Amino acid sequence: MTSLKRSAHPATARCRRSEQFKDEVYRQMFRLEASRPGAEMDLALALLRAWQAAEAKPDGGEERQWLRKICPICLEMIQAAVRAGGSTSRCVQ
């Protein structure tokens, strides 16, 4: 029996990684809407990771465009949560 090695095409891997960053940002937005503790900090960190990844890519234009659209929405969400008394720190057990 022969073993097949699958090597992902670099563009496919980059696309998959980009989608993971988007998923993480959307997941944290959902958590913030659900008033989860520490969600505003998690959303801010997810945005930073997404920006770092987009800036590291020479062809990250599409990701940057998405971030330019989503960041103002996320910042408004974070500010509203902080104004409403959301905590910016997590409880550590």
C-alpha positions as CSV (number, residue, x, y, z in Angstrom):
1,M,0.0,0.0,0.0
2,T,1.4,3.4,-0.9
3,S,1.1,6.4,1.2
4,L,-0.1,9.6,-0.4
5,K,1.4,12.8,0.8
6,R,-0.7,15.8,0.5
7,S,1.0,19.1,0.3
8,A,-1.2,22.1,0.6
9,H,-0.7,24.8,-2.0
10,P,0.8,27.9,-0.3
11,A,-2.1,30.1,-1.6
12,T,-4.6,27.6,-0.1
13,A,-2.8,27.6,3.2
14,R,-2.7,31.4,3.3
15,C,-6.4,31.6,2.5
16,R,-7.3,29.0,5.2
17,R,-5.2,31.0,7.7
18,S,-6.9,34.2,6.7
19,E,-10.3,32.6,7.2
20,Q,-9.2,31.4,10.7
21,F,-8.5,35.0,11.7
22,K,-11.9,36.1,10.4
23,D,-13.6,33.3,12.2
24,E,-11.8,34.3,15.4
25,V,-12.8,37.9,15.1
26,Y,-16.4,37.0,14.5
27,R,-16.4,34.5,17.3
28,Q,-15.2,37.2,19.7
29,M,-17.8,39.6,18.5
30,F,-20.5,37.1,19.2
31,R,-19.0,36.5,22.7
32,L,-19.0,40.2,23.4
33,E,-22.7,40.5,22.3
34,A,-23.4,37.6,24.7
35,S,-21.8,39.7,27.5
36,R,-19.1,37.1,28.2
37,P,-16.5,38.2,30.8
38,G,-13.3,39.4,29.1
39,A,-14.8,39.3,25.6
40,E,-13.8,42.9,24.9
41,M,-10.2,42.2,25.5
42,D,-10.4,38.9,23.5
43,L,-11.9,40.8,20.6
44,A,-9.2,43.5,20.7
45,L,-6.5,40.7,20.7
46,A,-8.2,38.9,17.8
47,L,-8.2,42.2,15.8
48,L,-4.5,42.7,16.6
49,R,-3.6,39.2,15.5
50,A,-5.5,39.7,12.3
51,W,-3.8,43.0,11.5
52,Q,-0.4,41.5,12.2
53,A,-1.1,38.6,9.9
54,A,-2.4,40.9,7.2
55,E,0.6,43.2,7.5
56,A,3.0,40.3,7.3
57,K,1.6,39.2,3.9
58,P,2.8,41.0,0.8
59,D,-0.6,40.3,-0.8
60,G,-2.7,41.0,2.2
61,G,-4.8,43.6,0.5
62,E,-8.1,41.7,0.8
63,E,-7.6,41.1,4.5
64,R,-6.7,44.7,5.1
65,Q,-9.9,45.8,3.3
66,W,-12.0,43.5,5.5
67,L,-10.2,44.8,8.6
68,R,-10.8,48.4,7.6
69,K,-14.6,47.6,7.4
70,I,-14.8,45.5,10.6
71,C,-12.6,47.4,13.0
72,P,-14.9,50.4,13.4
73,I,-17.7,48.1,14.3
74,C,-15.6,46.1,16.7
75,L,-14.3,49.3,18.4
76,E,-17.8,50.6,18.9
77,M,-18.8,47.2,20.4
78,I,-15.8,47.3,22.8
79,Q,-16.5,50.9,23.8
80,A,-20.1,50.2,24.4
81,A,-19.2,47.2,26.6
82,V,-16.8,49.2,28.6
83,R,-19.3,52.0,29.1
84,A,-21.9,49.5,30.2
85,G,-19.6,48.2,32.9
86,G,-18.0,45.3,31.2
87,S,-14.8,44.2,32.7
88,T,-11.6,44.3,30.7
89,S,-9.9,41.7,32.8
90,R,-10.5,38.0,33.0
91,C,-11.2,36.0,36.2
92,V,-8.4,33.5,36.7
93,Q,-9.2,30.4,38.7
